[in-house]
Amino acid sequence: MRVSYRAAVRRWRLLADAVAVTVAVGTRCHDACGKTSVWPRLPSGMNVTGSAAPGHQANRCKGVSEDGVSVIPAVTVAQMREVDRIMVDELHIELLQMMENAGRCLAAHTRSWLGGQLTGRRVVVLAGSGGNGGGGLVAARRLTIWGAAAAVVLGQSGSEVRGVPAHQLEILGRMGVPVWTAEQFLPDTLAHADAILDALIGYSLQGPPREPIASLIRAANRANAPVIALDVPSGLDGDSGQPFDPTIRAATTLTLALPKAGLLRPAAWDWAGDLYLADISVPVQVYQRLGIETGPVFAASDIVPVPRDGSAEHV
């Protein structure tokens, strides 16, 4: 039986409401306009913007990784493309494996950002057709398994999603996770979200985002929910850090493997939010091939904070 978009949205909300009734996850706060909104309960000492997300302990990172030894260098977009190529073509670490690692870390970062409790939390994933979007689809699966009410809005038609991302999309369909296209999408969906995940473009951006992705970016920026960007906020140039029109304004960005150089430039700071780095299992030998010196950055955790005090190294 064919279910209408509005009916699917109602079911999504009702499911989240039914589960959330049994879990005390919210605390009230007031914005500058005096409006009341529900936010996740924050640990002591953490402000409402999430500047010290629980579990990540950003104060432990002073220019090095959490092992206290390994410097975190930055990479250019061209270098990251070569990292991906070496991984797949020479080491036979497949895109599916890297995508799974990226999506799992994104889901874990989202859980931490929402106070460590996902039951009944509404999370909307904005997903493109490439590897970045595939990581977002993996995150939607993980978040659903962990108790969240996740839904996906595609930046293109389902038929335009191919290869490994299409495999991830098929899994979500079999799980019954709501998936809508940009044409079916209503901004009201984001108004009820506890978090929005930006997995639309990633580092492969070439010029300003085009429709319908541009409209999704603007809708996400208008929403009250925090936006969590994967790798690079959509619309931000990965090398220069300059934002195109439009660009996602993220509360936090989870960049992958190594930080993209543009994320460490002052122009990007207001758009990327708090910056974290996720392990997608790149062996150190890959970086050595490119003359990039690093060590066991993820010795203490597979998600680490990235400093912006000038101590991170640019390649």
N, C-alpha and C positions, 0 to 999 in steps of 0.2 A: 504494500500500500504506500503511495507517495505521500510524504509528509511535507506540509508547507514550511517555508522558512520561519514565519512567525510562530507556528506551532512548535518548531524545533527549539527556538529561542526560549519559549515559555517552559518547555520541558527542561531545558538546561538550567534555567533559574530555579525552577521548583526542586530539581534534584539537589542543587547546591544548598537551597534553603532547608530542605528536609534533613540533610546531613549536618549542616552547620548548627542546627538547633541544639544538638547535644554537645557542642564544643564551644567553650568560651575563648574566642580568639581575638575579640575586638576591644579597642579602647577608643574613647571619643576624643577628638581634638577639634579646634576651631581655627579656620583660616582667617586671613586678613579681612575677609568680607563678613565674618561672623557665622559662616555656614558650618554646619556640623557634618563630619564625615567619619566613617569607620575605618580605622587603620589597624594593622596587626599590633598586638601587645608587644612593646619594645623592652628589651632588657635594660636594666638600670644603667644610666649614663649614656644611652644612645638616643640621639635626637630623632625627630620624626622624618627627617630626610634620609635616614639610613646611613649616615656618614661613618658609622662603625658597625657594619653588619655583623650579627652574632655568628660566631664560629670561624670568622676570617681573621680577627685580631690584627687589624691594619697597623697598629702601633708597633708590631714586631718587625716591620719591614722598613729598613733605612737604607735603601739603595741596593740591597742584596736580597736573595731569596731567603726563605724561612730556615734554610740550613745554616744561615749565618756566614756563608762562604761564597756562594755562586752569584756573580753579578748577572743582572737581567739586562741583556742588550736588546735593542730594538732592531726591526728588520724593515726593509722597504717592501713595497708590494711586489716588485720584480723578484726579490729574494724569496719571498713567501711562495710565489708561484713555483720557483725552482725547488724549494723544499718539498712542496706537494708532488712535483714530478719525480724527484728522487725517491720519495717514499713509495710511490705507486710503481714506477717503472723499474727501479733497481732493487729496492728492498722487498717489494711485493707486499707491502702493508697497504691493504686495499682501502679505497674511499669509504666503503661500508664501515670498516673498523674505525677510521678517523671520525666519521660522522656520528657513530655511536658514542664515541668518547666525548665529542663536543656536546651532543645533546644531553648526555647524562650529567655532565658538569653544569650545563645551563639549567637543568632541572634542579640540581642540588643548590646552585647559587640562588635560584628563585625561592626555594624552600627556606634557605637561610635568610634571604631578604624579607620574607614574610613572617619572620619570627620563629622559624623552625617547625611550624605546624601547618599542614596543607589541607587537612580534612575540610571539605566543603568550600575551600577558597576558589573563586572564579578566576581563571587565567585564560586570556585570549592570546593565541600565538599568531602573529602576522608572518606568513611564510612565502618566500619567493620560490622560484623554480630550480635554483642551483644548489650547490653544496651548503650554503648558509641556510637556505630554506629547509634542506634535509635535516640539518642539525636541529632546527626548530620543531620539525615534525617528530624527531626522536624525543625531544623534551616534552612535547605534548603527550606522547605515550607514557613516558616515565611519570609525569605529573599525575596522569590519570590513575596509574597503578598505585601511586602513593596517596591517593585519596582526594586529589583536587578535581574540580569540575572544569576540565580543559576543553577549549574549542579552538578551531583553526579557521583563519580567514586567509585564503590564497590571494596572492598578488597577480594571478593570471587564471586562466581556465585550467581545470584538472588535466585536460589533454595536453597542455603545454609542459606539464611536469613529467620528466622522462628519466630513465636510468635509475640510479640508486635512490634519488628522492622520490621517484614514483613508487618504488618498493616500500618506502616508509609510509607514503600516503595510502597505499593499499592496506597496510597493517592497521592503520587508524580506522579505515572503513570497516574492516572485519571486527574491530573492537567496538564499533558504534560511537566513536568520538565524533562530535559534530564538526563537519567541514563545509565551509561556505566559500563561494567565490566573491570577488570584490563587488560584482554586480548584485549579489544577494545580500551583501553586508549592509547593516544599518548601524549608524553611529551609536544608537541606543545600546547596542551590544557592549561597547566599550564603557559606557556610563555605569554599567553594573559590574565591571571587572575589578578584581583586587590587584591584578598585575597584568601588564601587557608585555609580551615578548616580541622584540623586533628581530626577525630573522629574514628580512626581505632581500637584502642585497649583499652585505659583507664587503670584503676588500676589492671585489671585482668591479666596483662602480666606475662608469665612464660617462662623465657629464651629469647634468641634473636628472634626478629621477623622473621618469615619465609616467603618464597615467596607465593603469589605475593605481599604481603604487604611490604616486605623489599624493593622491587623495587619502590613501590609508595612512601615510605619514602625518598629514595634517590632522586627521581625525585622532590619531594616537596622541599628538601633542596637545590637543584640546581636552583630552580626557583627564580626569582627576587621578587615575591610577598611575603608580610609578611605572616607567618604561624601562625594561631590562634589555639592553642591546647585545646581540651576539657578534663578537669579533670587532666590528666597527659599526657605529650608528649609521643606519641607512641614510645616504645623502652626504656623508662626510668623506672627503678625500683621504685615503689611507696614507699617503705620503706627505702632503702639505698640511693636513689637519684643517683645511678650509672647508666650511660648510657650503653646500649648494642650496638652492631653494627648490623644494623644502628639504630639511634635514631633521631626523629624529633627535629630540632633546631627551636624552636618557638620564635616569637617576643613577644608573650604574651600567658599565660595559664590561662584559666578560670576553676579553680578547683571547685568541687561541695560539698555542705553541710559544710564540714570543710576541711582545707588543709591536704593533705596526707603528712606524716612526711618527706618523701624523698624530697619533693619540697622545704623544708626549709633548706636542707643541702647544703653546698657550692658546692658540686659536681654537683648539679642539676641546679645551677643558670644560667650558660651559655646556657642551653638547654631549660629551661622553660620560659626565658624572664621575662617580667613584670607579676607579679602574682596577680590574682584577684579571689574572692570567690563569688559563686552564690548560691542563695537560691533555694532549691528544696523542701522546706516545711517539714523539719524534726522537729517535736515537741521536746522541750527541755527535755521532759520526757524520750525520747529515749536515749539521751546522759546520763542522770542521771542513767539509768539502767546500763550503762557501767562505771560509776564513772567518767564521763567527765563533768566538770563544765564549763558552758558557759551561756550566757544570750541572750537578743534580738540583736544578731549580726547585723541583717538586719533592725534595727529600722528606719534607714534613707534611705536605698536603698536596692534593692534586688541584687545588685552587689557592692561589697566593695573591696578596695585594701588590700593586705596582706603585712605587713612589713617583711623585711629580716634583721632587725637590731639586732636580737637576743632577741627581746622582745616578740615575739610570743611563746607560750608555747608548748613544746613537751609533748605528753602523754606517 
